Each structure stands twice: as C-alpha cells, then as structure tokens.
C-alpha cells in the first residue's frame, strides 16, 4: 500500500470508519505515505492513541521488543498510528462511507431540513 494512491472515496471511508468527522477533506489524490503524514498531523498523538484503542489496535505492541530503538518523534508516532489503523481498516474489508444522500438523524431545525432537501437537488451543496 505504500505506493498506492489515496482517493477521496478511500479517505471518506476511512475517516467514517474511525470515526473522524472533523478530518479535512482531501483536495487531490495523494500517495499513501503523503496521506498518512497529512492525516496524522490533524490529531495529536494522544488522540490517535484513543482512536486506535477504540478500534482494538495496540500502538505499543509495535514498539515492544525494540527497546534499544530511540523513541519516535510525535510526527512519526502520528504516521505510525495512521498506518496501523489503515491495516485494521483493510482487514475490516474497507467499509464504505455511509451514503450521504440519506440523513443519519432527523434534522435538528427547519433550516437543516431545508438544506438537506436543497442539497439533494443541487449536488454541489453536498460538499460544503
């Protein structure tokens, strides 16, 4: 996967699977190593640890047995967390992002109901 390209669809599926709703939207297709660095920098090391724990991924297991190695920098820890979560995502069969055309929950106000209805008619509004 190191040389694979990450598309917007893959990014959306991965961030929905985590869940990481505040992840920045991709502006272009990136190589996997670029994407792991870019996505990893969006959360602190501690938050990546929490996300990994929720998905049953043990980030410390990778470091056990290599006590002689120097500690990883925060950026390397973030990258490693994303890489291990990608492995778990792949093992889960790459669950797709939920369909954005149907609301997951009822609208909280009239304005949200109108916006959902209009976004079905005007596809460009879904991305905003």
C-alpha positions as CSV (number, residue, x, y, z in Angstrom):
1,X,0.0,0.0,0.0
2,X,3.0,2.3,0.4
3,X,2.9,3.4,-3.3
4,X,-0.8,3.3,-3.6
5,X,-2.8,6.4,-4.2
6,X,-5.4,7.5,-1.7
7,X,-8.6,8.8,-3.3
8,X,-11.3,11.0,-1.8
9,X,-13.6,7.9,-1.6
10,X,-11.0,5.9,0.3
11,X,-10.3,8.9,2.6
12,X,-14.1,9.4,3.3
13,X,-14.5,5.7,4.0
14,X,-11.5,5.6,6.3
15,X,-12.5,8.7,8.3
16,X,-16.1,7.5,8.6
17,X,-14.9,4.1,9.8
18,X,-12.7,5.6,12.6
19,X,-15.0,7.8,13.1
20,X,-13.1,11.1,12.5
21,X,-15.8,13.5,11.2
22,X,-13.6,16.6,11.6
23,X,-10.9,15.4,9.2
24,X,-10.1,17.8,6.5
25,X,-11.5,17.0,3.1
26,X,-8.9,16.0,0.5
27,X,-8.3,18.4,-2.3
28,X,-6.4,16.0,-4.5
29,X,-5.3,12.4,-4.7
30,X,-2.2,11.7,-2.6
31,X,0.3,8.9,-2.4
32,X,-0.3,6.7,0.7
33,X,2.9,7.9,2.5
34,X,1.9,11.6,1.8
35,X,-1.6,11.0,3.0
36,X,-0.5,9.3,6.3
37,X,1.7,12.3,7.1
38,X,-1.1,14.8,6.2
39,X,-3.8,12.9,8.0
40,X,-1.6,12.1,11.0
41,X,-0.9,15.8,11.6
42,X,-4.6,16.5,12.1
43,X,-4.7,15.0,15.5
44,X,-2.4,14.8,18.5
45,X,-0.5,11.6,19.3
46,X,-2.8,11.1,22.3
47,X,-6.0,11.4,20.2
48,X,-4.6,8.9,17.7
49,X,-3.9,6.5,20.6
50,X,-7.6,6.9,21.7
51,X,-8.8,6.2,18.2
52,X,-6.6,3.2,17.9
53,X,-7.8,1.8,21.2
54,X,-11.4,2.2,20.1
55,X,-10.6,0.1,17.0
56,X,-8.6,-2.5,19.0
57,X,-5.3,-1.5,17.6
58,X,-2.4,-1.6,20.1
59,X,0.2,1.0,19.0
60,X,2.6,0.0,21.8
61,X,2.8,-3.6,20.6
62,X,4.8,-2.5,17.5
63,X,7.4,-1.0,19.8
64,X,7.8,-3.9,22.2
65,X,10.9,-5.9,21.7
66,X,12.7,-2.9,20.2
67,X,13.7,-1.3,23.5
68,X,17.1,-0.3,22.1
69,X,15.5,2.0,19.4
70,X,15.3,5.7,20.0
71,X,11.8,7.0,20.8
72,X,9.8,8.1,17.9
73,X,9.1,11.8,17.3
74,X,5.5,12.9,17.6
75,X,5.1,13.1,13.8
76,X,6.4,9.6,13.4
77,X,4.0,8.4,16.1
78,X,1.1,10.0,14.3
79,X,2.2,8.5,11.0
80,X,2.6,5.0,12.6
81,X,-0.9,5.3,14.2
82,X,-2.5,6.1,10.8
83,X,-0.5,3.3,9.1
84,X,-1.7,0.7,11.7
85,X,-5.3,2.0,11.5
86,X,-5.1,1.6,7.7
87,X,-4.1,-2.0,8.2
88,X,-7.0,-2.5,10.5
89,X,-9.3,-0.8,8.0
90,X,-8.1,-3.0,5.2
91,X,-8.5,-6.1,7.4
92,X,-12.1,-5.0,8.1
93,X,-12.7,-5.1,4.3
94,X,-12.6,-1.3,3.7
95,X,-16.1,-0.5,4.9
96,X,-17.6,2.3,2.7
97,X,-18.6,5.7,4.0
98,X,-22.3,5.9,4.8
99,X,-24.5,7.2,2.0
100,X,-24.6,11.0,2.3
101,X,-27.9,11.3,0.4
102,X,-30.0,9.9,3.3
103,X,-29.9,11.7,6.6
104,X,-28.5,9.7,9.5
105,X,-30.5,11.6,12.1
106,X,-33.6,13.8,11.9
107,X,-32.9,17.4,11.3
108,X,-32.5,19.5,14.4
109,X,-34.1,22.6,13.0
110,X,-36.1,23.8,10.0
111,X,-33.0,25.3,8.4
112,X,-31.2,22.0,8.4
113,X,-34.3,20.3,6.9
114,X,-34.3,22.8,4.0
115,X,-30.6,22.5,3.5
116,X,-30.8,18.7,3.2
117,X,-33.7,19.0,0.7
118,X,-31.8,21.5,-1.4
119,X,-28.6,19.5,-1.3
120,X,-30.4,16.6,-2.8
121,X,-31.4,18.8,-5.7
122,X,-28.1,20.7,-6.1
123,X,-25.3,18.1,-5.7
124,X,-22.6,20.8,-5.4
125,X,-24.0,21.8,-2.0
126,X,-23.2,18.3,-0.5
127,X,-19.5,19.1,-0.5
128,X,-19.9,22.3,1.6
